[in-house]
Amino acid sequence: MADDTEKPVRPPHWLDPIIEAYKKDVDLTQLRENLKLTPDQRLAKLEGLLADAEEFRRAMKAAKSNQGARADDAVS
């Protein structure tokens, strides 16, 4: 049985200064829009983001390879 005399871990008015400093950089609009989605929709969105990141990674690798090949051609 819970003891009603237990005190909270920290008072409700307590604010973490580090968290408060980062709050100004959080876009609440995007957070709210994401929370409107179902968990499945959020996962699908995340999977799409990961697929885009992988495609970007491959494109950067190909661009670097092509850049190295062009530099070799210029030297020859």
LINJOMO-V909086 format. One record per backbone hydrogen bond with DSSP energy under -0.5 kcal/mol. CO is the residue of the C=O (numbers start at 1). NH is the residue of the N-H. Records with the same first field share a line. If there is no record, write none. Layout:
CO: NH ; NH
This chain:
2: 4
3: 6
11: 14
15: 17
16: 20
17: 21
18: 22
19: 23
20: 24
22: 25
23: 26
26: 28
27: 31
28: 32
29: 33
30: 34
31: 35
32: 36
33: 36
34: 37
38: 42
39: 43
40: 44
41: 45
42: 46
43: 47
44: 48
45: 49
46: 50
47: 51
48: 52
49: 53
50: 54
51: 55
52: 56
53: 57
54: 58
55: 59
56: 60
57: 61
58: 62
59: 63
60: 64
61: 65
62: 66
63: 67
64: 68
65: 69
66: 70
67: 71
68: 72
69: 73
70: 74
71: 75
72: 76
